Amino acid sequence: KLYWQEGYGVFSLGGKQLETAVNYVKNQKIHHSQGTAIAALEKNGDPPDTS
């Protein structure tokens, strides 16, 4: 059975979005400290199935 480990996920990006995504991750600590984190990129999807 294949499943994601809790706390991990994946996003699909196009080439034009790559630089923006890399910069967001590089500056993630700053986003969190300044309250500028993008919620949709920080947590996505349903909680893991623990059954």
C-alpha distance matrix in Angstrom:
0.0 3.8 6.5 10.2 12.0 14.7 17.8 16.5 16.4 17.7 20.9 22.3 25.9 28.8 31.1 33.8 31.5 30.5 33.6 33.4 29.8 30.6 33.7 32.0 29.5 32.4 34.4 31.8 33.8 36.9 35.3 34.2 37.6 39.6 37.5 36.8 32.9 31.4 29.4 27.2 26.1 25.7 23.3 21.4 19.1 18.2 17.5 13.9 12.7 13.5 13.3
3.8 0.0 3.8 7.1 9.6 12.6 15.1 13.3 13.0 14.1 17.3 18.7 22.3 25.2 27.5 30.1 27.8 26.7 29.8 29.7 26.0 26.8 30.0 28.3 25.9 28.8 30.9 28.4 30.5 33.5 31.9 31.1 34.6 36.4 34.4 33.5 29.7 28.1 26.3 24.1 22.8 22.5 20.4 18.5 16.6 16.3 15.9 12.6 12.4 13.8 14.6
6.5 3.8 0.0 3.8 6.5 9.0 11.6 10.1 10.0 11.9 15.3 17.3 20.9 24.2 26.6 28.8 26.2 25.2 28.1 27.6 23.9 24.8 27.7 25.7 23.4 26.4 28.2 25.4 27.4 30.5 28.8 27.7 31.2 33.0 31.0 30.2 26.4 24.9 22.9 20.9 19.7 19.1 16.9 15.2 13.4 13.0 12.3 9.1 9.6 11.3 12.8
10.2 7.1 3.8 0.0 3.8 6.2 8.1 6.3 6.8 9.2 12.9 15.5 18.8 22.3 24.5 26.6 23.7 22.5 25.2 24.5 20.8 21.6 24.3 22.2 19.8 22.8 24.5 21.7 23.6 26.7 25.1 24.0 27.5 29.4 27.4 26.7 22.9 21.7 19.8 18.0 16.5 15.7 13.7 12.6 11.6 11.7 10.9 8.3 10.3 12.0 14.4
12.0 9.6 6.5 3.8 0.0 3.8 6.3 5.9 8.2 11.4 15.1 18.1 21.1 24.6 26.6 28.5 25.4 24.0 26.2 25.5 21.7 22.1 24.5 22.4 19.5 22.3 23.8 20.8 22.2 25.6 24.3 22.8 26.0 28.3 26.6 26.3 22.5 21.9 20.0 18.9 17.2 15.6 13.8 13.7 13.1 12.9 11.1 8.5 10.7 11.3 14.3
14.7 12.6 9.0 6.2 3.8 0.0 3.8 5.7 8.4 12.1 15.4 18.8 21.7 25.4 27.5 28.9 25.6 24.5 26.5 25.2 21.5 22.2 24.2 21.6 19.0 21.9 22.8 19.5 20.6 23.9 22.4 20.5 23.7 26.0 24.0 24.1 20.4 19.9 17.6 16.9 15.6 13.5 11.4 11.7 11.3 10.7 8.3 6.5 9.5 10.1 13.6
17.8 15.1 11.6 8.1 6.3 3.8 0.0 3.8 7.0 10.6 13.5 17.2 19.6 23.3 25.3 26.4 22.8 21.8 23.5 22.0 18.4 19.1 20.8 18.0 15.5 18.4 19.2 15.8 17.0 20.1 18.6 16.8 20.1 22.3 20.4 20.4 16.7 16.4 14.4 14.1 12.4 10.0 8.5 9.7 10.5 10.9 9.1 8.8 12.4 13.3 17.0
16.5 13.3 10.1 6.3 5.9 5.7 3.8 0.0 3.8 7.2 10.5 13.9 16.4 20.1 22.0 23.5 20.1 18.9 20.9 19.8 16.1 16.7 19.0 16.6 14.0 17.1 18.4 15.4 17.3 20.4 18.9 17.8 21.2 23.2 21.5 20.8 17.0 16.3 14.9 13.7 11.5 10.2 9.2 9.5 10.4 11.7 11.0 10.2 13.6 15.1 18.4
16.4 13.0 10.0 6.8 8.2 8.4 7.0 3.8 0.0 3.8 7.0 10.5 13.3 17.0 19.3 20.7 17.5 16.7 19.1 18.0 14.4 15.7 18.2 15.8 13.8 17.3 18.7 16.0 18.6 21.2 19.2 18.7 22.4 23.8 21.9 20.6 16.8 15.3 14.0 12.0 10.0 9.9 8.7 7.8 8.6 10.8 11.3 10.9 14.1 16.4 19.3
17.7 14.1 11.9 9.2 11.4 12.1 10.6 7.2 3.8 0.0 3.8 6.8 9.8 13.4 15.7 17.4 14.5 13.7 16.5 15.8 12.2 13.8 16.7 14.8 13.2 16.7 18.4 16.3 19.4 21.6 19.6 19.9 23.6 24.5 22.8 20.9 17.3 15.4 14.8 12.2 9.9 11.1 10.7 9.2 10.3 13.1 14.4 14.1 17.0 19.6 22.2
20.9 17.3 15.3 12.9 15.1 15.4 13.5 10.5 7.0 3.8 0.0 3.8 6.4 10.1 12.8 14.1 11.2 11.1 14.1 13.2 10.0 12.3 15.1 13.3 12.7 16.2 17.7 16.0 19.5 21.1 18.8 19.7 23.4 23.8 21.9 19.6 16.3 13.9 13.8 10.8 8.7 11.1 11.2 9.5 11.1 14.5 16.4 16.8 19.6 22.6 25.1
22.3 18.7 17.3 15.5 18.1 18.8 17.2 13.9 10.5 6.8 3.8 0.0 3.8 7.0 10.1 11.8 9.7 9.9 13.5 13.1 10.6 13.0 15.9 14.9 14.7 17.9 19.6 18.6 22.2 23.5 21.2 22.6 26.2 26.2 24.6 21.8 18.9 16.2 16.7 13.4 11.6 14.5 14.8 12.8 14.0 17.4 19.7 19.9 22.4 25.5 27.7
25.9 22.3 20.9 18.8 21.1 21.7 19.6 16.4 13.3 9.8 6.4 3.8 0.0 3.8 6.6 8.1 6.0 6.6 10.2 10.1 8.3 10.9 13.6 13.2 13.7 16.4 18.2 17.8 21.6 22.3 20.2 22.2 25.5 25.2 23.9 20.8 18.3 15.8 17.0 14.1 12.1 15.4 16.4 15.0 16.8 20.4 22.7 23.2 25.9 28.9 31.2
28.8 25.2 24.2 22.3 24.6 25.4 23.3 20.1 17.0 13.4 10.1 7.0 3.8 0.0 3.8 5.5 5.4 6.6 10.0 10.6 10.1 12.4 14.8 15.1 16.1 18.4 20.1 20.3 24.1 24.5 22.5 24.9 28.0 27.4 26.3 22.9 20.8 18.3 20.0 17.1 15.4 18.8 20.0 18.5 20.2 23.8 26.3 26.8 29.4 32.5 34.7
31.1 27.5 26.6 24.5 26.6 27.5 25.3 22.0 19.3 15.7 12.8 10.1 6.6 3.8 0.0 3.8 5.4 5.3 8.1 9.9 10.2 11.4 13.8 15.0 16.0 17.6 19.6 20.5 24.2 24.4 22.9 25.5 28.3 27.7 27.1 23.7 21.9 19.9 22.1 19.6 17.4 20.7 22.4 21.3 23.4 27.0 29.2 29.6 32.3 35.2 37.6
33.8 30.1 28.8 26.6 28.5 28.9 26.4 23.5 20.7 17.4 14.1 11.8 8.1 5.5 3.8 0.0 3.8 5.7 7.1 8.1 9.7 11.4 12.8 14.0 15.8 17.2 18.6 19.8 23.4 23.1 21.4 24.4 27.0 25.9 25.4 21.7 20.5 18.5 21.0 18.8 17.0 20.4 22.4 21.6 23.9 27.6 29.9 30.8 33.7 36.7 39.1
31.5 27.8 26.2 23.7 25.4 25.6 22.8 20.1 17.5 14.5 11.2 9.7 6.0 5.4 5.4 3.8 0.0 3.8 5.8 5.5 6.2 8.8 10.2 10.7 12.5 14.4 15.7 16.4 20.1 19.9 18.1 20.9 23.6 22.7 22.0 18.5 16.9 14.9 17.3 15.2 13.2 16.5 18.7 18.1 20.6 24.4 26.5 27.6 30.6 33.5 36.1
30.5 26.7 25.2 22.5 24.0 24.5 21.8 18.9 16.7 13.7 11.1 9.9 6.6 6.6 5.3 5.7 3.8 0.0 3.8 5.5 5.1 6.1 8.6 9.9 10.8 12.3 14.3 15.2 18.9 19.1 17.9 20.5 23.2 22.8 22.5 19.2 17.4 15.9 18.4 16.5 13.8 16.6 18.9 18.7 21.3 24.9 26.7 27.3 30.4 33.0 35.8
33.6 29.8 28.1 25.2 26.2 26.5 23.5 20.9 19.1 16.5 14.1 13.5 10.2 10.0 8.1 7.1 5.8 3.8 0.0 3.8 5.5 5.2 6.2 8.6 10.1 10.5 12.3 14.1 17.4 17.2 16.4 19.4 21.6 21.0 21.2 17.9 16.7 15.9 18.9 17.7 15.0 17.5 20.3 20.7 23.7 27.3 28.8 29.7 32.9 35.4 38.4
33.4 29.7 27.6 24.5 25.5 25.2 22.0 19.8 18.0 15.8 13.2 13.1 10.1 10.6 9.9 8.1 5.5 5.5 3.8 0.0 3.8 5.6 5.2 6.1 8.8 9.9 10.6 12.0 15.5 14.9 13.5 16.6 19.0 18.0 17.9 14.4 13.4 12.4 15.5 14.6 12.1 14.8 17.7 18.3 21.5 25.1 26.7 28.0 31.4 33.9 36.9
29.8 26.0 23.9 20.8 21.7 21.5 18.4 16.1 14.4 12.2 10.0 10.6 8.3 10.1 10.2 9.7 6.2 5.1 5.5 3.8 0.0 3.8 5.5 5.1 6.3 8.7 10.0 10.4 14.1 14.4 12.9 15.4 18.2 18.0 17.5 14.4 12.4 11.3 13.9 12.7 9.6 12.1 14.9 15.4 18.5 22.1 23.5 24.5 27.9 30.3 33.4
30.6 26.8 24.8 21.6 22.1 22.2 19.1 16.7 15.7 13.8 12.3 13.0 10.9 12.4 11.4 11.4 8.8 6.1 5.2 5.6 3.8 0.0 3.8 5.4 5.3 6.2 8.7 9.9 13.2 13.8 13.3 15.8 18.2 18.3 18.6 15.8 14.0 13.8 16.4 15.7 12.3 14.0 17.0 17.9 21.1 24.4 25.4 26.1 29.5 31.6 34.8
33.7 30.0 27.7 24.3 24.5 24.2 20.8 19.0 18.2 16.7 15.1 15.9 13.6 14.8 13.8 12.8 10.2 8.6 6.2 5.2 5.5 3.8 0.0 3.8 5.5 5.0 6.1 8.4 11.5 11.1 10.9 13.9 15.8 15.5 16.2 13.3 12.3 12.8 16.0 16.0 12.9 14.3 17.8 19.2 22.7 26.0 26.9 28.0 31.6 33.6 36.9
32.0 28.3 25.7 22.2 22.4 21.6 18.0 16.6 15.8 14.8 13.3 14.9 13.2 15.1 15.0 14.0 10.7 9.9 8.6 6.1 5.1 5.4 3.8 0.0 3.8 5.5 5.3 5.9 9.5 9.4 8.1 10.9 13.4 13.2 13.2 10.3 8.8 9.2 12.2 12.5 9.4 10.7 14.2 15.9 19.5 22.7 23.6 25.0 28.7 30.7 34.1
29.5 25.9 23.4 19.8 19.5 19.0 15.5 14.0 13.8 13.2 12.7 14.7 13.7 16.1 16.0 15.8 12.5 10.8 10.1 8.8 6.3 5.3 5.5 3.8 0.0 3.8 5.4 5.0 8.4 9.8 9.2 11.0 13.6 14.4 14.5 12.4 10.2 10.9 13.2 13.4 9.8 10.2 13.5 15.4 18.9 21.8 22.2 23.2 26.8 28.6 32.0
32.4 28.8 26.4 22.8 22.3 21.9 18.4 17.1 17.3 16.7 16.2 17.9 16.4 18.4 17.6 17.2 14.4 12.3 10.5 9.9 8.7 6.2 5.0 5.5 3.8 0.0 3.8 5.7 8.0 8.9 9.8 11.8 13.5 14.4 15.5 13.6 12.2 13.7 16.2 16.9 13.4 13.6 17.1 19.2 22.6 25.5 25.7 26.5 30.2 31.7 35.2
34.4 30.9 28.2 24.5 23.8 22.8 19.2 18.4 18.7 18.4 17.7 19.6 18.2 20.1 19.6 18.6 15.7 14.3 12.3 10.6 10.0 8.7 6.1 5.3 5.4 3.8 0.0 3.8 5.6 5.3 6.3 8.9 10.1 10.7 12.0 10.3 9.6 11.8 14.6 16.0 13.0 12.8 16.6 19.1 22.7 25.5 25.7 27.1 30.8 32.3 35.9
31.8 28.4 25.4 21.7 20.8 19.5 15.8 15.4 16.0 16.3 16.0 18.6 17.8 20.3 20.5 19.8 16.4 15.2 14.1 12.0 10.4 9.9 8.4 5.9 5.0 5.7 3.8 0.0 3.8 5.4 5.0 6.3 8.7 9.9 10.3 9.1 7.2 9.6 11.7 13.4 10.5 9.5 13.2 16.0 19.6 22.1 22.2 23.6 27.4 28.8 32.4
33.8 30.5 27.4 23.6 22.2 20.6 17.0 17.3 18.6 19.4 19.5 22.2 21.6 24.1 24.2 23.4 20.1 18.9 17.4 15.5 14.1 13.2 11.5 9.5 8.4 8.0 5.6 3.8 0.0 3.8 5.5 5.2 6.2 8.6 9.8 9.9 8.9 12.1 13.8 16.1 13.5 11.8 15.2 18.4 21.9 24.1 23.6 25.0 28.8 29.8 33.5
36.9 33.5 30.5 26.7 25.6 23.9 20.1 20.4 21.2 21.6 21.1 23.5 22.3 24.5 24.4 23.1 19.9 19.1 17.2 14.9 14.4 13.8 11.1 9.4 9.8 8.9 5.3 5.4 3.8 0.0 3.8 5.4 5.1 6.0 8.2 8.0 8.4 11.9 14.2 16.7 14.6 13.5 17.0 20.2 23.8 26.2 26.0 27.8 31.6 32.8 36.5
35.3 31.9 28.8 25.1 24.3 22.4 18.6 18.9 19.2 19.6 18.8 21.2 20.2 22.5 22.9 21.4 18.1 17.9 16.4 13.5 12.9 13.3 10.9 8.1 9.2 9.8 6.3 5.0 5.5 3.8 0.0 3.8 5.6 5.3 5.8 4.6 4.7 8.1 10.6 13.2 11.5 10.6 14.2 17.1 20.9 23.3 23.5 25.6 29.4 30.9 34.5
34.2 31.1 27.7 24.0 22.8 20.5 16.8 17.8 18.7 19.9 19.7 22.6 22.2 24.9 25.5 24.4 20.9 20.5 19.4 16.6 15.4 15.8 13.9 10.9 11.0 11.8 8.9 6.3 5.2 5.4 3.8 0.0 3.8 5.5 5.1 6.3 5.5 9.2 10.3 13.4 12.0 9.9 13.0 16.5 20.0 21.9 21.6 23.8 27.5 28.7 32.3
37.6 34.6 31.2 27.5 26.0 23.7 20.1 21.2 22.4 23.6 23.4 26.2 25.5 28.0 28.3 27.0 23.6 23.2 21.6 19.0 18.2 18.2 15.8 13.4 13.6 13.5 10.1 8.7 6.2 5.1 5.6 3.8 0.0 3.8 5.7 7.8 8.6 12.4 13.7 17.0 15.7 13.7 16.7 20.2 23.7 25.5 25.0 27.1 30.8 31.7 35.4
39.6 36.4 33.0 29.4 28.3 26.0 22.3 23.2 23.8 24.5 23.8 26.2 25.2 27.4 27.7 25.9 22.7 22.8 21.0 18.0 18.0 18.3 15.5 13.2 14.4 14.4 10.7 9.9 8.6 6.0 5.3 5.5 3.8 0.0 3.8 5.5 7.9 11.4 13.3 16.6 15.8 14.5 17.6 20.8 24.4 26.4 26.4 28.9 32.6 33.8 37.4
37.5 34.4 31.0 27.4 26.6 24.0 20.4 21.5 21.9 22.8 21.9 24.6 23.9 26.3 27.1 25.4 22.0 22.5 21.2 17.9 17.5 18.6 16.2 13.2 14.5 15.5 12.0 10.3 9.8 8.2 5.8 5.1 5.7 3.8 0.0 3.8 5.7 8.9 10.1 13.7 13.5 12.1 14.8 17.9 21.4 23.3 23.5 26.2 29.8 31.2 34.7
36.8 33.5 30.2 26.7 26.3 24.1 20.4 20.8 20.6 20.9 19.6 21.8 20.8 22.9 23.7 21.7 18.5 19.2 17.9 14.4 14.4 15.8 13.3 10.3 12.4 13.6 10.3 9.1 9.9 8.0 4.6 6.3 7.8 5.5 3.8 0.0 3.8 6.4 9.0 11.9 11.5 11.1 14.2 16.9 20.5 22.9 23.6 26.2 29.9 31.6 35.0
32.9 29.7 26.4 22.9 22.5 20.4 16.7 17.0 16.8 17.3 16.3 18.9 18.3 20.8 21.9 20.5 16.9 17.4 16.7 13.4 12.4 14.0 12.3 8.8 10.2 12.2 9.6 7.2 8.9 8.4 4.7 5.5 8.6 7.9 5.7 3.8 0.0 3.8 6.0 8.9 8.0 7.3 10.6 13.3 17.0 19.5 20.2 22.6 26.3 28.1 31.5
31.4 28.1 24.9 21.7 21.9 19.9 16.4 16.3 15.3 15.4 13.9 16.2 15.8 18.3 19.9 18.5 14.9 15.9 15.9 12.4 11.3 13.8 12.8 9.2 10.9 13.7 11.8 9.6 12.1 11.9 8.1 9.2 12.4 11.4 8.9 6.4 3.8 0.0 3.8 5.6 5.5 6.4 9.1 11.0 14.6 17.4 18.7 21.3 24.8 27.1 30.2
29.4 26.3 22.9 19.8 20.0 17.6 14.4 14.9 14.0 14.8 13.8 16.7 17.0 20.0 22.1 21.0 17.3 18.4 18.9 15.5 13.9 16.4 16.0 12.2 13.2 16.2 14.6 11.7 13.8 14.2 10.6 10.3 13.7 13.3 10.1 9.0 6.0 3.8 0.0 3.8 5.4 5.1 6.3 8.3 11.7 14.2 15.4 18.3 21.7 23.9 27.0
27.2 24.1 20.9 18.0 18.9 16.9 14.1 13.7 12.0 12.2 10.8 13.4 14.1 17.1 19.6 18.8 15.2 16.5 17.7 14.6 12.7 15.7 16.0 12.5 13.4 16.9 16.0 13.4 16.1 16.7 13.2 13.4 17.0 16.6 13.7 11.9 8.9 5.6 3.8 0.0 3.8 5.6 5.9 6.1 9.4 12.5 14.5 17.1 20.3 23.0 25.9
26.1 22.8 19.7 16.5 17.2 15.6 12.4 11.5 10.0 9.9 8.7 11.6 12.1 15.4 17.4 17.0 13.2 13.8 15.0 12.1 9.6 12.3 12.9 9.4 9.8 13.4 13.0 10.5 13.5 14.6 11.5 12.0 15.7 15.8 13.5 11.5 8.0 5.5 5.4 3.8 0.0 3.8 5.8 6.7 10.4 13.7 15.1 17.1 20.6 23.1 26.2
25.7 22.5 19.1 15.7 15.6 13.5 10.0 10.2 9.9 11.1 11.1 14.5 15.4 18.8 20.7 20.4 16.5 16.6 17.5 14.8 12.1 14.0 14.3 10.7 10.2 13.6 12.8 9.5 11.8 13.5 10.6 9.9 13.7 14.5 12.1 11.1 7.3 6.4 5.1 5.6 3.8 0.0 3.8 6.7 10.4 12.9 13.5 15.6 19.2 21.2 24.6
23.3 20.4 16.9 13.7 13.8 11.4 8.5 9.2 8.7 10.7 11.2 14.8 16.4 20.0 22.4 22.4 18.7 18.9 20.3 17.7 14.9 17.0 17.8 14.2 13.5 17.1 16.6 13.2 15.2 17.0 14.2 13.0 16.7 17.6 14.8 14.2 10.6 9.1 6.3 5.9 5.8 3.8 0.0 3.7 7.0 9.2 9.8 12.2 15.8 18.0 21.2
21.4 18.5 15.2 12.6 13.7 11.7 9.7 9.5 7.8 9.2 9.5 12.8 15.0 18.5 21.3 21.6 18.1 18.7 20.7 18.3 15.4 17.9 19.2 15.9 15.4 19.2 19.1 16.0 18.4 20.2 17.1 16.5 20.2 20.8 17.9 16.9 13.3 11.0 8.3 6.1 6.7 6.7 3.7 0.0 3.8 7.0 8.9 11.2 14.4 17.2 20.0
19.1 16.6 13.4 11.6 13.1 11.3 10.5 10.4 8.6 10.3 11.1 14.0 16.8 20.2 23.4 23.9 20.6 21.3 23.7 21.5 18.5 21.1 22.7 19.5 18.9 22.6 22.7 19.6 21.9 23.8 20.9 20.0 23.7 24.4 21.4 20.5 17.0 14.6 11.7 9.4 10.4 10.4 7.0 3.8 0.0 3.8 6.7 8.8 11.5 14.7 17.1
18.2 16.3 13.0 11.7 12.9 10.7 10.9 11.7 10.8 13.1 14.5 17.4 20.4 23.8 27.0 27.6 24.4 24.9 27.3 25.1 22.1 24.4 26.0 22.7 21.8 25.5 25.5 22.1 24.1 26.2 23.3 21.9 25.5 26.4 23.3 22.9 19.5 17.4 14.2 12.5 13.7 12.9 9.2 7.0 3.8 0.0 3.8 6.4 8.5 11.6 13.8
17.5 15.9 12.3 10.9 11.1 8.3 9.1 11.0 11.3 14.4 16.4 19.7 22.7 26.3 29.2 29.9 26.5 26.7 28.8 26.7 23.5 25.4 26.9 23.6 22.2 25.7 25.7 22.2 23.6 26.0 23.5 21.6 25.0 26.4 23.5 23.6 20.2 18.7 15.4 14.5 15.1 13.5 9.8 8.9 6.7 3.8 0.0 3.8 6.5 8.8 11.6
13.9 12.6 9.1 8.3 8.5 6.5 8.8 10.2 10.9 14.1 16.8 19.9 23.2 26.8 29.6 30.8 27.6 27.3 29.7 28.0 24.5 26.1 28.0 25.0 23.2 26.5 27.1 23.6 25.0 27.8 25.6 23.8 27.1 28.9 26.2 26.2 22.6 21.3 18.3 17.1 17.1 15.6 12.2 11.2 8.8 6.4 3.8 0.0 3.8 6.1 9.1
12.7 12.4 9.6 10.3 10.7 9.5 12.4 13.6 14.1 17.0 19.6 22.4 25.9 29.4 32.3 33.7 30.6 30.4 32.9 31.4 27.9 29.5 31.6 28.7 26.8 30.2 30.8 27.4 28.8 31.6 29.4 27.5 30.8 32.6 29.8 29.9 26.3 24.8 21.7 20.3 20.6 19.2 15.8 14.4 11.5 8.5 6.5 3.8 0.0 3.8 5.7
13.5 13.8 11.3 12.0 11.3 10.1 13.3 15.1 16.4 19.6 22.6 25.5 28.9 32.5 35.2 36.7 33.5 33.0 35.4 33.9 30.3 31.6 33.6 30.7 28.6 31.7 32.3 28.8 29.8 32.8 30.9 28.7 31.7 33.8 31.2 31.6 28.1 27.1 23.9 23.0 23.1 21.2 18.0 17.2 14.7 11.6 8.8 6.1 3.8 0.0 3.8
13.3 14.6 12.8 14.4 14.3 13.6 17.0 18.4 19.3 22.2 25.1 27.7 31.2 34.7 37.6 39.1 36.1 35.8 38.4 36.9 33.4 34.8 36.9 34.1 32.0 35.2 35.9 32.4 33.5 36.5 34.5 32.3 35.4 37.4 34.7 35.0 31.5 30.2 27.0 25.9 26.2 24.6 21.2 20.0 17.1 13.8 11.6 9.1 5.7 3.8 0.0
